[in-house]
């Protein structure tokens, strides 16, 4: 077992500087105050950086043993200090100093916490997290703006990006796949601001959604038939409602024989099929050139002989190309889009198509949408933090210049229980979907009981 693993096994996870203070004890038995603890960490950090600069000049450290070297160096410097800590607290202190040197500092414990799905740094002294669907203020703090900037620069430099006052915004992907966004002064008045959407190491499954009461078994059985029957599906919902998670689960129903091309801003989908091509957009470089947009990738994917195209999210001109792909033989394609309801999604799609800059009549756009999309799955994060599929809606055609929608399944709220959680149930509207004929023609088993309560 390496030194890093031994430390992880020894230490109790620390989430911030303030509770780290309580876990620290000196040889006098007195607990130092917060300032003393921070001062010790900073003196260790400064001394270690100086020693590393000197010793690395002698080329005595290789990239293969750098982590082990840094951890042993921290131990060595700590030994030289006139302070004594017990074994558990010593491991925690070494881990914190190590994280500040090569890791992401105060963010490391939050990234390691499996209950946290999102991290929001609003300047150095305010860090919020999303835990089980609800936002809460964590005790984590940075020393100052420079400390936050140090972490930001460490992330963006590792992925070949750049951020400064001239280019004060950046999107990136962490090594584990987590989505990272930073915006700094002068645009961010609170100080450097970071948002990290964590990447799940263990993707949710259909069973998880049913167990969490996010969907009913009948709804998932119908959606499975829709995917296998090559219906075009769009998952809608607000920010943080779980659209990408649901898209990932639905894509798991695609047969292993299909060639799939996925297109995303930050690769989050975790498809298990054998024949998958993953494409990721690229922002412009520091000179302002080299950008590759989602639209560029959608257009290129049409030349890659895909059976299905999955776009992580449409939010602009690429919507037109995605609709055209769905209308020209790439059946069973899927994407997500921001919207507050299935009806509002239709309006948003019209707006996004117009962003392509082409003079297209609104009626022609609606005809494209009506012909391209079969099913809208609307996901919502409710007041209690729970995420649920609240509508499974079918596009059934046009009446005049209006797109006709019909709900197949809905979630009906029924008040609040004694714990403050929303009560409700998933209901079938009793309507037999028009698209069932296509599903049945594909040889997919359909049960009438799905549409009965």
VOGU-3710 file (C-alpha; in Angstrom, 3 decimals, decimal comma):
1> xxxxxxxxxx> 0,000/0,000/0,000  1,421/3,411/-1,023  1,774/6,388/1,266  -1,220/8,135/-0,306  -3,459/5,128/0,365  -2,176/4,840/3,936  -3,030/8,473/4,567  -6,499/8,032/3,111  -7,064/5,042/5,343  -5,781/6,813/8,451
11> xxxxxxxxxx> -7,505/10,162/8,143  -11,052/11,211/8,868  -12,204/13,337/5,941  -11,984/17,057/6,644  -14,339/19,344/4,818  -12,994/22,769/5,742  -10,415/24,763/7,626  -12,701/25,533/10,552  -13,507/21,936/11,486  -9,898/20,965/10,777
21> xxxxxxxxxx> -8,971/23,311/13,601  -10,995/21,206/16,048  -9,213/18,020/14,972  -5,761/19,475/15,560  -3,968/19,092/18,905  -0,516/20,230/20,010  1,932/18,582/22,352  0,682/20,829/25,170  -2,787/19,381/24,878  -4,197/22,813/23,993
31> xxxxxxxxxx> -6,221/23,342/20,891  -4,771/26,153/18,749  -7,112/28,766/17,391  -8,053/28,986/13,731  -5,322/31,508/12,896  -2,616/29,290/14,422  -3,791/26,300/12,433  -3,872/28,266/9,161  -0,438/29,738/9,949  1,009/26,256/10,405
41> xxxxxxxxxx> -0,460/25,072/7,106  0,827/28,128/5,264  4,324/27,821/6,725  4,411/24,134/5,735  3,197/25,010/2,247  5,766/27,795/1,738  8,691/25,767/3,036  7,786/22,724/0,942  7,464/24,761/-2,257  10,932/26,259/-1,649
51> xxxxxxxxxx> 12,441/22,823/-1,001  10,745/21,378/-4,084  12,167/24,159/-6,260  15,663/23,458/-4,943  15,530/19,658/-5,119  13,798/19,465/-8,498  16,594/21,577/-9,979  18,871/18,656/-9,151  16,514/16,391/-11,150  16,262/14,009/-8,232
61> xxxxxxxxxx> 12,495/13,756/-8,665  10,846/12,024/-11,611  7,215/12,295/-12,656  6,704/8,690/-11,601  7,599/9,241/-7,948  6,505/12,874/-7,537  3,425/12,191/-5,391  5,372/9,936/-3,017  8,171/12,491/-2,881  5,842/15,397/-1,999
71> xxxxxxxxxx> 4,076/13,447/0,753  7,372/12,364/2,313  8,657/15,934/2,066  5,581/17,209/3,939  6,226/14,638/6,674  9,861/15,634/6,863  9,097/19,344/7,199  6,362/18,658/9,766  8,853/16,670/11,833  11,121/19,730/11,927
81> xxxxxxxxxx> 8,341/21,895/13,416  8,031/22,267/17,170  4,513/20,979/17,126  3,133/17,501/17,677  -0,093/16,054/16,356  -1,700/12,696/16,904  -1,671/10,107/14,133  -5,162/10,756/12,812  -4,826/14,547/12,805  -1,333/14,332/11,325
91> xxxxxxxxxx> -2,657/12,371/8,334  -5,390/14,954/7,822  -2,957/17,865/8,013  -0,570/16,212/5,529  -3,484/15,534/3,172  -4,647/19,163/3,304  -1,173/20,517/2,590  -0,740/18,005/-0,239  -4,076/19,049/-1,767  -3,017/22,693/-1,656
101> xxxxxxxxxx> 0,222/21,867/-3,477  -0,914/19,489/-6,215  -4,663/18,973/-5,749  -7,632/21,304/-5,663  -7,130/22,474/-2,088  -10,352/22,917/-0,060  -12,420/21,455/-2,914  -10,887/17,984/-2,654  -13,074/16,767/0,269  -16,186/18,071/-1,510
111> xxxxxxxxxx> -15,228/16,255/-4,702  -14,686/13,069/-2,689  -18,111/13,322/-1,000  -20,420/11,027/-2,973  -23,552/12,746/-1,617  -22,584/16,074/-3,222  -23,653/16,501/-6,852  -22,642/20,124/-7,432  -20,149/22,590/-5,925  -20,585/26,384/-6,188
121> xxxxxxxxxx> -17,765/28,703/-5,088  -19,010/32,299/-4,773  -15,696/33,959/-3,996  -13,263/32,728/-1,342  -15,545/32,768/1,705  -18,794/31,236/0,460  -19,003/27,705/-0,926  -22,392/26,103/-1,517  -23,034/22,463/-2,387  -26,011/20,545/-3,697
131> xxxxxxxxxx> -26,689/17,510/-1,534  -29,601/15,176/-2,317  -31,162/17,817/-4,562  -30,988/20,706/-2,068  -28,531/23,595/-1,821  -26,691/24,139/1,451  -23,849/26,361/2,611  -20,754/24,319/3,394  -18,124/25,335/5,926  -15,412/25,269/3,266
141> xxxxxxxxxx> -13,484/28,511/2,760  -10,478/29,659/0,802  -7,806/31,965/2,184  -8,457/34,760/-0,330  -9,110/35,472/-4,022  -5,564/34,431/-4,917  -6,167/31,016/-3,323  -9,262/30,475/-5,491  -7,395/31,668/-8,583  -4,588/29,223/-7,845
151> xxxxxxxxxx> -7,087/26,328/-7,929  -8,759/27,663/-11,091  -5,434/28,039/-12,891  -4,394/24,546/-11,837  -7,551/23,134/-13,438  -7,538/25,142/-16,660  -3,821/24,679/-17,310  -4,187/20,911/-16,981  -6,681/20,870/-19,864  -4,896/23,375/-22,073
161> xxxxxxxxxx> -7,254/26,281/-21,367  -6,510/29,840/-20,266  -8,225/32,388/-18,027  -7,275/35,980/-17,202  -8,823/39,467/-17,200  -8,851/39,514/-20,992  -10,579/36,091/-21,141  -12,442/35,923/-17,819  -14,653/32,888/-18,498  -13,764/29,257/-19,089
171> xxxxxxxxxx> -15,456/25,845/-19,407  -13,455/22,700/-18,854  -13,731/19,068/-17,838  -11,930/17,627/-14,828  -9,959/14,394/-15,045  -12,905/12,420/-13,631  -15,315/13,920/-16,190  -16,888/16,540/-13,910  -18,057/19,710/-15,668  -16,172/22,847/-14,589
181> xxxxxxxxxx> -17,025/26,524/-15,156  -15,159/29,567/-13,845  -15,771/33,294/-14,181  -13,451/35,815/-12,566  -13,253/39,588/-11,927  -13,967/42,036/-13,457  -17,067/40,094/-14,539  -17,594/38,318/-11,190  -17,975/41,022/-8,532  -17,945/38,561/-5,591
191> xxxxxxxxxx> -14,507/37,297/-6,563  -13,487/34,232/-8,600  -16,579/32,071/-9,025  -16,480/28,335/-9,735  -19,247/25,850/-10,529  -18,514/22,122/-10,706  -21,153/19,621/-11,825  -19,758/16,373/-10,487  -19,433/13,340/-12,693  -21,031/10,250/-11,215
201> xxxxxxxxxx> -18,577/7,367/-10,951  -21,539/4,998/-10,604  -24,213/6,090/-13,099  -27,824/5,778/-11,992  -29,798/2,897/-13,441  -33,454/2,366/-14,278  -33,801/0,525/-10,973  -32,429/3,554/-9,133  -34,978/5,887/-10,753  -37,850/3,575/-9,827
211> xxxxxxxxxx> -36,510/3,141/-6,277  -36,178/6,929/-5,850  -39,771/7,280/-7,123  -38,563/9,445/-10,005  -40,572/7,411/-12,512  -43,034/4,534/-12,558  -42,222/1,083/-13,990  -44,941/1,509/-16,623  -43,440/4,781/-17,816  -39,980/3,259/-18,126
221> xxxxxxxxxx> -41,348/0,227/-19,961  -42,998/2,544/-22,478  -39,833/4,663/-22,861  -37,779/1,501/-23,383  -40,140/0,514/-26,188  -39,832/4,021/-27,674  -36,018/3,808/-27,766  -35,947/0,284/-29,180  -38,673/1,244/-31,670  -36,492/4,121/-32,961
231> xxxxxxxxxx> -38,675/7,040/-31,943  -36,949/10,414/-31,779  -36,914/11,632/-28,181  -36,096/14,972/-26,575  -35,641/15,264/-22,801  -36,633/18,684/-21,478  -36,362/20,289/-18,064  -34,807/23,052/-16,032  -31,217/23,399/-14,866  -30,216/20,565/-12,542
241> xxxxxxxxxx> -33,396/18,584/-13,189  -31,479/15,471/-14,257  -31,814/15,671/-18,053  -28,356/14,273/-18,825  -28,795/11,464/-16,290  -32,092/10,461/-17,884  -30,623/10,703/-21,396  -27,805/8,401/-20,291  -30,298/5,867/-18,953  -32,504/5,985/-22,055
251> xxxxxxxxxx> -29,483/5,552/-24,320  -28,770/2,297/-22,504  -31,787/0,788/-24,298  -30,197/1,274/-27,736  -29,335/-2,124/-29,268  -25,680/-3,079/-29,309  -25,832/-3,471/-33,092  -26,368/0,268/-33,742  -23,566/2,722/-34,532  -23,993/5,669/-32,138
261> xxxxxxxxxx> -22,378/9,101/-32,388  -22,563/11,215/-29,217  -21,942/14,968/-29,310  -21,453/17,038/-26,150  -19,857/20,207/-24,813  -18,340/18,156/-21,994  -18,435/14,377/-22,421  -20,747/13,071/-19,676  -22,670/10,250/-21,319  -21,454/6,794/-20,338
271> xxxxxxxxxx> -22,756/4,471/-23,027  -22,049/0,763/-22,619  -22,589/-0,267/-26,249  -19,645/-1,461/-28,339  -20,022/0,816/-31,357  -19,921/4,363/-29,931  -18,099/7,401/-31,316  -17,754/10,212/-28,770  -17,304/13,790/-30,005  -16,690/16,863/-27,838
281> xxxxxxxxxx> -16,855/20,525/-28,865  -13,852/22,806/-28,464  -13,775/26,513/-27,536  -11,608/29,057/-29,291  -7,971/29,252/-28,231  -6,288/32,316/-26,743  -5,928/33,810/-30,236  -9,664/33,428/-30,813  -9,403/30,671/-33,409  -9,863/26,913/-33,522
291> xxxxxxxxxx> -13,410/26,804/-32,144  -15,450/23,711/-33,003  -19,119/24,095/-32,093  -21,835/21,547/-31,418  -23,321/22,551/-34,761  -20,056/21,782/-36,559  -20,017/18,344/-34,956  -23,681/17,604/-35,758  -23,075/18,461/-39,420  -19,908/16,334/-39,470
301> xxxxxxxxxx> -21,638/13,403/-37,767  -23,979/13,063/-40,741  -20,953/11,977/-42,785  -19,984/9,330/-40,224  -22,728/6,829/-41,070  -24,458/6,938/-37,668  -27,542/4,850/-36,929  -28,344/7,208/-34,070  -27,108/10,642/-33,071  -27,208/11,693/-29,411
311> xxxxxxxxxx> -26,585/15,360/-28,657  -26,008/16,198/-25,003  -27,972/19,439/-25,293  -29,252/21,699/-28,058  -29,208/25,364/-27,156  -28,623/27,296/-30,382  -28,348/26,975/-34,166  -27,450/23,255/-33,981  -31,149/22,608/-33,270  -31,932/23,026/-36,971
321> xxxxxxxxxx> -29,288/20,475/-37,976  -30,474/18,054/-35,299  -34,083/18,276/-36,533  -32,956/17,729/-40,106  -30,926/14,677/-39,048  -33,992/13,237/-37,308  -35,985/13,837/-40,483  -33,456/12,263/-42,852  -33,023/8,688/-41,730  -31,373/8,960/-38,318
331> xxxxxxxxxx> -34,361/7,621/-36,440  -34,033/6,897/-32,752  -31,884/9,971/-32,144  -32,057/11,814/-28,823  -31,120/15,123/-27,235  -31,985/17,410/-24,310  -33,073/21,043/-24,070  -33,903/23,545/-21,357  -37,635/24,247/-20,930  -40,210/24,533/-18,155
341> xxxxxxxxxx> -42,885/22,425/-19,863  -43,416/20,389/-23,053  -45,375/23,252/-24,630  -42,660/25,764/-23,755  -40,104/23,411/-25,309  -41,816/23,771/-28,680  -41,481/27,561/-28,466  -37,815/27,279/-27,471  -37,077/24,950/-30,373  -38,577/27,494/-32,772
351> xxxxxxxxxx> -36,401/30,241/-31,289  -33,246/28,129/-31,436  -33,859/27,188/-35,079  -34,111/30,896/-35,932  -30,653/31,360/-34,358  -29,252/29,550/-37,403  -29,757/32,828/-39,251  -31,911/31,390/-42,021  -35,138/33,014/-43,164  -37,495/30,152/-42,329
361> xxxxxxxxxx> -41,239/30,750/-41,826  -42,460/29,813/-38,365  -44,973/27,358/-39,847  -42,164/25,559/-41,702  -40,176/25,306/-38,451  -43,185/23,841/-36,667  -43,665/21,313/-39,444  -39,999/20,301/-39,054  -40,427/19,910/-35,280  -43,674/17,979/-35,683
371> xxxxxxxxxx> -42,151/15,595/-38,232  -38,846/15,129/-36,394  -39,771/14,593/-32,732  -42,039/11,823/-31,501  -41,762/11,951/-27,706  -40,985/14,692/-25,165  -39,906/13,481/-21,723  -40,133/16,382/-19,285  -38,042/16,145/-16,124  -38,440/18,487/-13,151
381> xxxxxxxxxx> -36,727/19,174/-9,833  -39,563/19,684/-7,369  -39,734/21,978/-4,339  -38,458/19,273/-1,991  -35,384/18,645/-4,161  -36,717/15,415/-5,687  -36,276/14,908/-9,427  -39,161/13,307/-11,304  -40,410/12,726/-14,814  -43,592/14,829/-14,694
391> xxxxxxxxxx> -44,709/14,460/-18,333  -44,278/11,921/-21,095  -45,825/13,749/-24,034  -46,353/12,756/-27,656  -46,271/15,108/-30,630  -49,202/13,936/-32,739  -49,015/16,319/-35,697  -50,220/19,738/-36,815  -53,608/21,428/-36,757  -53,390/24,526/-38,880
401> xxxxxxxxxx> -50,151/26,163/-37,801  -50,183/24,724/-34,260  -48,304/21,634/-33,051  -50,593/19,203/-31,244  -49,362/17,571/-28,016  -50,946/14,850/-25,921  -49,775/13,643/-22,518  -49,317/9,893/-22,180  -48,167/9,938/-18,545  -48,184/12,701/-15,920
411> xxxxxxxxxx> -47,133/13,134/-12,307  -49,940/14,485/-10,108  -48,984/16,205/-6,842  -51,069/15,348/-3,770  -49,787/17,622/-1,028  -46,917/17,251/1,440  -46,168/14,515/3,979  -45,079/15,058/7,605  -41,394/15,179/6,584  -42,001/18,017/4,124
421> xxxxxxxxxx> -41,637/15,812/1,043  -44,109/16,177/-1,799  -46,620/13,382/-2,217  -48,004/12,343/-5,561  -48,432/9,560/-8,057  -47,692/8,777/-11,678  -50,804/8,447/-13,812  -51,564/7,292/-17,305  -53,938/9,587/-19,191  -55,529/6,528/-20,804
431> xxxxxxxxxx> -54,553/7,690/-24,290  -53,086/5,093/-26,604  -50,066/6,769/-28,260  -50,228/7,300/-32,019  -46,562/6,211/-32,255  -47,364/2,707/-30,974  -47,956/1,581/-34,571  -44,347/2,349/-35,460  -43,072/0,635/-32,307  -45,093/-2,501/-33,021
441> xxxxxxxxxx> -43,953/-2,478/-36,663  -40,359/-2,619/-35,355  -41,171/-5,899/-33,602  -41,175/-4,407/-30,089  -43,573/-5,875/-27,543  -46,211/-3,414/-26,316  -48,649/-3,939/-23,452  -51,995/-2,163/-23,219  -51,732/-2,321/-19,414  -49,045/0,420/-19,555
451> xxx> -51,782/2,929/-20,399  -54,233/1,870/-17,709  -54,208/3,037/-14,077
//
